[in-house]
Structures are given as structure tokens and as C-alpha cells.
Amino acid sequence: MAFYEQHIHDAPTTFLSKYIFSYDHKVIGKQFLWYGILFLGIGGIMALMIRWTLAFPGQAFPILGNFLFPATGGVVPADTYAMLFTMHGTIMIFYAITPILIGCFGNYLIPLMIGARDMAFPLLNMLSFHLAALSGVLLLAGLFTPLGAAAGGWTSYPTLSTLIGSPGVGQTLWTLAIFVLGVSSTMGAINYITTIITLRAPGMGYFDMPLSIWGLGLTAVLNAIFLPVLGAGCLLLVFDRVFGTAFFLAGAAATSGTGDPILFQHVFWIFGHPEVYILILPAWGIVSDLLSFFSRKPAFGAKATALSMTTITILSTVVYGHHMYTTQMSPLLTQSFMTLTMTISIPSAIFFANWLGTLWKGSIRFHSPMLFSLGVVFVFGLGGLTGLYLATVTTDLYLHDTYFVVGHFHYTMAASVLLGGFAATYFWMPKMFGTMMNEFWAKVHFWITILGLNGIFMGMMIVGYAGMHRRLYNPFIYEFAQRMIDINTFVTWSAITMGLAQFIFVFNFVHAVFFKKEKASANPWEVGTLEWTIPSPAPHYNFKDIPVVKCGPHEYGNPALTGDVDFQFQTEELAKS
Amino acid sequence: MSEAISMNTMTKERYGRRLTSSIAMTVVLVTFSMLFASFFLGFTVFRITSDVWPPMGFERIDLFLPTLSTVIIMMSSFTMWKFDSLFFSEGKEKKIWFFATIFLGFSFMASQVLLWTDLHSKGIYVQDGIFPSIIYSFTWVHAAHVIVAWMALFYLLPTLKVGVMIPSYENRVINVGKFWHFLGIVWLIMYVTLFLI
């Protein structure tokens, strides 16, 4: 703990050193937030185009359609549709959720919550954001190439992603962009892991860390181990595309000799399954903390929650094969992967029960961060349960290429992570920007969002169960699917409603950051973790004096507490009667 | 790195920064190990599913150049270790080991270029199938890392000055050293798996 104390450097004074090339973890966190929100908007518009096509086949996409697709009179063309779902998936996963939850809150929270003045390597931290920005430019550049952006799906399976399936530059740019983003995330992971191990405030053991830090730390471990695996796959794919190697080309596709397209799937999912947890662990950690903060109770079984998250992290590395049941894997392997995947239910159930235990008989304060956290509990429950059908070989074989899978992974990876991101943004807003967002509009935003996303993803699971294929431009050419147009229309209207509701958030956010005059107090939510012991917004170099930790992060409702507060700071001795 | 300065003479800050640097470098090496491990996973798949190896009528790569590369990189690991252990001392000796490492690093790259030229002269090109794809791509990626590590050696030039402030440079020496040895180990695995067996 606190192996050394970081020096206090002078605050930057120029615009460039303060906002663009900043070494300060808080500014870098905010840069990632703006970056993530920008891409959330781009990915969201793409989602609406996909949904519009599925609800109103052959009809022009409103407003933007004529501008973007003049050749078809505003209708999304079939080849563009493949590009849209590829780019939507890629952007949302790698360029929206990852920067917001890991880039923004990882950078912002880790030093503040463990009582450090900055990350262990501030220069590396700055570089990680600029590499992420470069990666974003590379990805979007694909949209302006002659044959358009990548269209091989977010998984970019060969041969869809080789020169035969995607002849343009777009897919090469996609692969390079993902590689560069991987390097950026690895830099972040190096910083997160080192900072958590070496810069914790004196007195802070691992179990005194807030669960948010547990989630972010475990995510960093997964990133450090598994991003290079994707990096290796991307490098070989680039070599296939640019230098004519044959790693992922089989049969006639290879000029001579033969590679193996399925090998890419192995490499992709060895990374890809841990990626699910890379995205969700920070949200789980944050929600575990917020449920305790707003229930005014210690987190139930906090150690068990932390250990369950660790167990899931470990198990997540040995279950990747459940994404590949339909690749004619050996039955022995499929059964092994099924068993291992099912095993994840055990630690998941433990911490889910701990969440409920935290809520049980709590003095719940239904502020907006709490509403979003409860939303996570609800949607993650649904996402987790529906995952069991896909972990089971027999049901997965039927459901695999249907919208059931889309609904399931959107519940787990989109809905719960997005809601977790909103919960965190509303909660740490005062510490980040010194103002609070409007509570009324935050609640309106929550209710429309939660209703909207359930309409979307539940609808997707229903049509998927009924057999609607998940990648077709027009699934309604099949007679049995024609009856599903109405429910697709419902899903699309839910998506439009939810999409519009996000403007409420954007206006609320922009207003609070730039226009709100009323400043937030140091600790508006009455929470005891270290970042709330310093003024809002957090000052340059965070803590003038490094705090000494004397108790855990969730000390609420102790009957021995005196005064009119029901919590105590981590810097205070535990109240004893 | 020598333990010439014992822990009790080390300030808490210096110890902390050394530990921090060591943890970070461990994470870096884990990530690079995973990158190369993924390549070897791919190689293993092709190797064990192929009836004959090398496949498609290719002959084994002549061992002379890969063996030469192996000898050079192992020698460079030794010279780097000698420089590492003499870092705390003054005098010419550490300069000799340092420049020997630079020279051997360059020689390793030269031996790799010779390997690629030799393959080209035999009409084996990267796009000819999975076997040359593996040989070229793996050696390219390894060579790219060696170039980075070789450039990092120049980052250690200030440590050759007389009266160098050891605490300012010790972490970079330790880390560049670890990376250099790591690349030697990776090459050794490549030599055994790609060329020998």
C-alpha cells in the first residue's frame, strides 16, 4: 500500500496542456467520456437505420436517408445494411461502452477511490487516449473509402473479412483500428493494474477497496491477458489482406496450400468471451457500490461479491467455445464448454443474491443513480437467465443464428452496461464537473430508457425464438417471418423512443457541464469513499495530503454513529459503542 | 541487476518506483507473451492437423541461418546481462558490453534479412501457402519487436556517462534488459518449433 507518494506538480496553464495533452487522469477520463458519448451517438444512429430497415422494408430512412443514400431514394441498400450492423456492433462495443466505462471511469475513479494523486504512469495514460482517438479516426475513415466500411460483422469472421468477402480498404482499416485500440487499452491496463497494486492509500487492503475498483482492476487483468490474442488475430488478418498470406484462407480461396477460417473464430473468441466480462465487470462493480450507497446499508457479502467477480474472471477464460457450437466442434469439447459455461452461474448467482441482500430492508433513496443501478439488476437478471439457453448445446443449435442471441447479448452487453454507465455518470457528475444534473429529467430519462430497451430487446428475443434470422437484410422474404413485421415495427418504435430519450440526457449533461451556475457540495450523496472527502470538482492532484484509510467503503447505519449522519468516511475510525 | 545497493540504503520512494516499474513490466511481458502464444497456438493447429510437415511439397528451411540467429541472440542476451550487472560500476567495461549488445542486435537483424533473402532466392514467397506464411509472418513480427528493443538500447546511452545518477536510470536498464531477454526466449521457442522439429 502506497509504496511511495507521488509529487504534487504545478497545474497546467495552457489550453493544450490542460485539455488536449493532459497528464491528469481526471482530464483523460473526461476525454474518454466525450469520446464515448460521440461514438454512442454515431452507433445509435446506425442502430436506428438497422431497425428502420427491419420494420419498414423498402421505405426511405427519415431525414438522413435522402442525404446518405441518394441512389436508392433514401432506402438503406442491402450492402450498406451489412456495413451498418458491422460498424454499429464495433462502435458500440469498442468505441462507446469501452471508453465510457473503462476509459472514463477507470481513469477517473481508480486514483480517486484508492487515495492516489494520479495514475502510476501519467504519460502512458495520455498516450492511451491519443491512440484511442487515432483508432477512432481509422475506423471512421473506412466509411469514406470507395467500397465503404467493413461489412463482415463485428466478429469479422473470415472469409467474410478476407479480400474475397470484403475487397475494399474498409475491412483493412477496421482491423488496423481494432489493433491500435488494443494497444491503447493495453496501455490503460498496465496503468490500472500497477496503480491499484502500488498506490493504494496507507491502510487500504484489497478488501477495503470499493467494489468499483475491484471490477475495474479485474477488467484490466483480462484486458492485459486477452487483448493481445485479438491483436494476434488482427495482425494475421492484415497480413492475409495486405501481403497475401493464407492463415485464414481455405481451399480455392488460398492461391496454394491452405489455411483455416475457423482458426480466426478460436482466436477471436478466446478474446471475445473475456471481452463480455471486460465490459460488464466495471458496471457490476459500480452497481455493487451504488446499491449499497443508496440503500444506506453495507454491501451484503462484499468480500464474497469481490471473490465471485474474481471467480467469474477466471472462468471467463475457459468458456469461449460456447460461441462456436455450430462450427462442428467435437461433441466432447462442446459438452466441456457447456459445463464450464454453466459453472459461471454459480458465482453469478452469489453476487446477484448479494445485490438483493444489499437491497433487503435498506433505507433506499431512489435518486437517479440508484434507479439506473436497479435497472442494471433487472436487465442483467434477464440477460443472465437467457444466457443459459445459449450455453446449452441443444438449444443453442436452434437459437444460434436468430435474433434471440441478439436480444440476449444486448440485454447483457448493451442494456446493463449502458445503464451502469448512466448510473456512474449521474453519480460522479458532481465530482467530475462540480455540478449535478437535473434529477427530474434524469428520472424521465431513466423511465423512457428502461421501457424502451426492454421493448427492443424483449421483442428481439421473441422474434428470435420464433425463428427470425439475425443477419438478413430482409428476413420477411420467408413466409413464416412475414407475421413478425408488426413486432419488428414495435421494436423499432421502442428504439426510436429510446433513441430520442437520449437527447434528454445529452441536454441535461451539457447544461450541467457548461451552463449550470449552482455548484455541487463536496459530498452531495453522503457517501464515505475517499473521492467524497475532497471538494467538487476534484482539485488538481486530488489529495493535498494522502489519506489514511481506517475502514471499509460501505460503512452505513452503524448504531454507534453520533450526529445526524448515517455513514462514515473511510478515513474515520470505525464507530464503536 | 546487481544488488550492490542493499534495500536498507534505498529510499522508500526509490524502492516504490522500482517495484511499480517491475509490476508494469511484468504486465507488459504478459501481454507480449500472449501475442506470441496466440501465434504458436495457430502454428500448433496447422502443425498437428497436417499429414506431413512442411506441407505442400515444401522442404524444411535450411538450419544454418536460423542457427546463426539463435547463437547471436543468445550471445546478445549474455552481453546484455553483463552490462546489466555492471551498471552500478564506473569504467570502460560496461561500455564494451553495451556496444557489444548493440552490435549483436544489429547482427541478429542482418541474419534475419539474410534468411528472408535466402528464401526469396529459392522462390519461396510469403503468399505461397500456409508454411511460408508462418515462417515469414512470425519472423517479421519478432523482428519488429527486436527493432523496437534495439532502439530502446539507445535510450540507455545516458547510463554510460561517468557519475551517472543511478536511481534516475535503473528502472529503464532493468526493463529494457527484461525485454531483450524475453525476445531471446521467444526466438529460442521459434527456433525449436518452426525450424527444428
Boltz contact constraints between the chains, C-beta under 6 A:
constraints:
  - contact:
      token1: [A, 3]
      token2: [B, 16]
      max_distance: 6.0
  - contact:
      token1: [A, 3]
      token2: [B, 19]
      max_distance: 6.0
  - contact:
      token1: [A, 4]
      token2: [B, 13]
      max_distance: 6.0
  - contact:
      token1: [A, 4]
      token2: [B, 16]
      max_distance: 6.0
  - contact:
      token1: [A, 120]
      token2: [B, 20]
      max_distance: 6.0
  - contact:
      token1: [A, 186]
      token2: [B, 31]
      max_distance: 6.0
  - contact:
      token1: [A, 190]
      token2: [B, 24]
      max_distance: 6.0
  - contact:
      token1: [A, 190]
      token2: [B, 27]
      max_distance: 6.0
  - contact:
      token1: [A, 193]
      token2: [B, 27]
      max_distance: 6.0
  - contact:
      token1: [A, 194]
      token2: [B, 20]
      max_distance: 6.0
  - contact:
      token1: [A, 194]
      token2: [B, 23]
      max_distance: 6.0
  - contact:
      token1: [A, 194]
      token2: [B, 24]
      max_distance: 6.0
  - contact:
      token1: [A, 197]
      token2: [B, 23]
      max_distance: 6.0
  - contact:
      token1: [A, 198]
      token2: [B, 20]
      max_distance: 6.0
  - contact:
      token1: [A, 224]
      token2: [B, 27]
      max_distance: 6.0
  - contact:
      token1: [A, 224]
      token2: [B, 30]
      max_distance: 6.0
  - contact:
      token1: [A, 224]
      token2: [B, 31]
      max_distance: 6.0
  - contact:
      token1: [A, 225]
      token2: [B, 34]
      max_distance: 6.0
  - contact:
      token1: [A, 228]
      token2: [B, 31]
      max_distance: 6.0
  - contact:
      token1: [A, 228]
      token2: [B, 34]
      max_distance: 6.0
  - contact:
      token1: [A, 228]
      token2: [B, 35]
      max_distance: 6.0
  - contact:
      token1: [A, 229]
      token2: [B, 34]
      max_distance: 6.0
  - contact:
      token1: [A, 229]
      token2: [B, 38]
      max_distance: 6.0
  - contact:
      token1: [A, 231]
      token2: [B, 35]
      max_distance: 6.0
  - contact:
      token1: [A, 232]
      token2: [B, 35]
      max_distance: 6.0
  - contact:
      token1: [A, 232]
      token2: [B, 38]
      max_distance: 6.0
  - contact:
      token1: [A, 232]
      token2: [B, 39]
      max_distance: 6.0
  - contact:
      token1: [A, 239]
      token2: [B, 137]
      max_distance: 6.0
  - contact:
      token1: [A, 243]
      token2: [B, 126]
      max_distance: 6.0
  - contact:
      token1: [A, 244]
      token2: [B, 127]
      max_distance: 6.0
  - contact:
      token1: [A, 245]
      token2: [B, 126]
      max_distance: 6.0
  - contact:
      token1: [A, 245]
      token2: [B, 133]
      max_distance: 6.0
  - contact:
      token1: [A, 245]
      token2: [B, 137]
      max_distance: 6.0
  - contact:
      token1: [A, 246]
      token2: [B, 129]
      max_distance: 6.0
  - contact:
      token1: [A, 246]
      token2: [B, 130]
      max_distance: 6.0
  - contact:
      token1: [A, 246]
      token2: [B, 133]
      max_distance: 6.0
  - contact:
      token1: [A, 247]
      token2: [B, 133]
      max_distance: 6.0
  - contact:
      token1: [A, 256]
      token2: [B, 129]
      max_distance: 6.0
  - contact:
      token1: [A, 257]
      token2: [B, 56]
      max_distance: 6.0
  - contact:
      token1: [A, 257]
      token2: [B, 129]
      max_distance: 6.0
  - contact:
      token1: [A, 257]
      token2: [B, 130]
      max_distance: 6.0
  - contact:
      token1: [A, 259]
      token2: [B, 130]
      max_distance: 6.0
  - contact:
      token1: [A, 263]
      token2: [B, 42]
      max_distance: 6.0
  - contact:
      token1: [A, 263]
      token2: [B, 45]
      max_distance: 6.0
  - contact:
      token1: [A, 267]
      token2: [B, 38]
      max_distance: 6.0
